[in-house]
Amino acid sequence: MATNLIELKNLGKTSVQWLNAVGIRTLEQLHDVGAVAAYCKVRDRGFKVSKVLLYAMEGALIGAHWNELDSDHKERLLSEVKNFQG
């Protein structure tokens, strides 16, 4: 199983650099933080992110392409971001 972020499905060089900038460097750290909190950390750091980053990280955690997440799953993630208290 991949532990380096760059080896994960959906995550490219820029996404990994953003995650590294907020202290997330491994799959284990991403798993512990979760996609929603990781997304909020990156966004709050000032990087211009889109909701695709959120979906990409969630997909990386569950081993699916981000576009395979169903609409209910995506809506739940967006709702969690909206209500996130980090």
Contact map, one row per residue, 1 for C-alpha under 8 A:
11100000000000000000000000000000000000000000000000000000000000000000000000000000000000
11111011000000000000000000100000000000000000000000000000000000000000000000000000000000
11111011000000000000000001110000000000000000000000000000000000000000000000000000000000
01111111000000000000000011100000000000000000000000000000000000000000000000000000000000
01111111001000010000000011100000000000000000000000000000000000000000000000000000000000
00011111001110010000000000000000000000000000000000000000000000000000000000000000000000
01111111101000000000000000000000000000000000000000000000000000000000000000000000000000
01111111111000000000000000000000000000000000000000000000000100100000000000000000000000
00000011111000000000000000000000000000000000000000000001001100111000000000000000000000
00000001111100000000000000000000000000000000000000000001101100001100000000000000000000
00001111111110110000000000000000000000000000000000000001100100000000000000000000000000
00000100011111110000000000000000000000000000000000000000000000000000000000000000000000
00000100001111111000000000000000000000000000000000000000000000000000000000000000000000
00000000000111111100000000000000000000000000000000000000000000000000000000000000000000
00000000001111111110000000000000000000000000000000001000000000000000000000000000000000
00001100001111111111000010000000000000000000000000000000000000000000000000000000000000
00000000000011111111100000000000000000000000000000000000000000000000000000000000000000
00000000000001111111110000000000000000000100001000000000000000000000000000000000000000
00000000000000111111111110000000000001000100000000000000000000000000000000000000000000
00000000000000011111111110000000000000000000000000000000000000000000000000000000000000
00000000000000001111111100000000000000000100000000000000000000000000000000000000000000
00000000000000000111111100000000000000001100100000000000000000000000000000000000000000
00000000000000000011111110000000000000000000000000000000000000000000000000000000000000
00000000000000000011111111001100000001000000000000000000000000000000000000000000000000
00011000000000010011001111101100000000000000000000000000000000000000000000000000000000
00111000000000000000000111111100000000000000000000000000000000000000000000000000000000
01111000000000000000000011111110000000000000000000000000000010000000000000000000000000
00100000000000000000000001111111000000000000000000000000000000000000000000000000000000
00000000000000000000000111111111100000000000000000000000000000000000000000000000000000
00000000000000000000000111111111111001000000000000000000000010000000000000000000000000
00000000000000000000000000111111111000000000000000000000000010000000000000000000000000
00000000000000000000000000011111110000000000000000000000000000000000000000000000000000
00000000000000000000000000001111111111000000000000000000000000000000000000000000000000
00000000000000000000000000000111111111000000000000000000010000000000000000000000000000
00000000000000000000000000000110111111100000000000000110110010000000000000000000000000
00000000000000000000000000000000111111110000000000000100000000000000000000001001100100
00000000000000000000000000000000111111111000000000000000000000000000000000000000100101
00000000000000000010000100000100111111111100000000000000000000000000000000000000000000
00000000000000000000000000000000001111111110000000001100100000000000000000000000000000
00000000000000000000000000000000000111111111000000000000000000000000000000000000100101
00000000000000000000010000000000000011111111100000000000000000000000000000000000000000
00000000000000000110110000000000000001111111111010000000000000000000000000000000000000
00000000000000000000000000000000000000111111111110000000000000000000000000000000000000
00000000000000000000000000000000000000011111111000000000000000000000000000000000000000
00000000000000000000010000000000000000001111111000000000000000000000000000000000000000
00000000000000000000000000000000000000000111111100000000000000000000000000000000000000
00000000000000000100000000000000000000000111111110000000000000000000000000000000000000
00000000000000000000000000000000000000000010011111000000000000000000000000000000000000
00000000000000000000000000000000000000000110001111111000000000000000000000000000000000
00000000000000000000000000000000000000000000000111111100000000000000000000000000000000
00000000000000000000000000000000000000000000000011111110000000000000000000000100000000
00000000000000000000000000000000000000000000000011111111000000000100000000000000000000
00000000000000100000000000000000000000100000000011111111100000000000000000000000000000
00000000000000000000000000000000001100100000000001111111110000000000000000001000000000
00000000000000000000000000000000001000000000000000111111111000000110100001001000000000
00000000111000000000000000000000000000000000000000011111111100001100000000000000000000
00000000011000000000000000000000001000100000000000001111111110000100000000000000000000
00000000000000000000000000000000011000000000000000000111111111000100000000000000000000
00000000110000000000000000000000000000000000000000000011111111111100100000000000000000
00000001111000000000000000000000000000000000000000000001111111111100000000000000000000
00000000000000000000000000100110001000000000000000000000111111110000000000000000000000
00000000000000000000000000000000000000000000000000000000011111110000000000000000000000
00000001100000000000000000000000000000000000000000000000001111111000000000000000000000
00000000100000000000000000000000000000000000000000000000001111111101100000000000000000
00000000110000000000000000000000000000000000000000000001001100111111100000000000000000
00000000010000000000000000000000000000000000000000010011111100011111100000000000000000
00000000000000000000000000000000000000000000000000000010000000001111110000000000000000
00000000000000000000000000000000000000000000000000000000000000011111110000000000000000
00000000000000000000000000000000000000000000000000000010001000011111111011000000000000
00000000000000000000000000000000000000000000000000000000000000000011111111000000000000
00000000000000000000000000000000000000000000000000000000000000000000111111100000000000
00000000000000000000000000000000000000000000000000000000000000000000011111110000000000
00000000000000000000000000000000000000000000000000000000000000000000111111111000000000
00000000000000000000000000000000000000000000000000000010000000000000111111111100000000
00000000000000000000000000000000000000000000000000000000000000000000001111111110000000
00000000000000000000000000000000000000000000000000000000000000000000000111111111000000
00000000000000000000000000000000000100000000000000000110000000000000000011111111100000
00000000000000000000000000000000000000000000000000100000000000000000000001111111110000
00000000000000000000000000000000000000000000000000000000000000000000000000111111111000
00000000000000000000000000000000000100000000000000000000000000000000000000011111111100
00000000000000000000000000000000000110010000000000000000000000000000000000001111111100
00000000000000000000000000000000000000000000000000000000000000000000000000000111111100
00000000000000000000000000000000000000000000000000000000000000000000000000000011111110
00000000000000000000000000000000000110010000000000000000000000000000000000000001111111
00000000000000000000000000000000000000000000000000000000000000000000000000000000001111
00000000000000000000000000000000000010010000000000000000000000000000000000000000000111
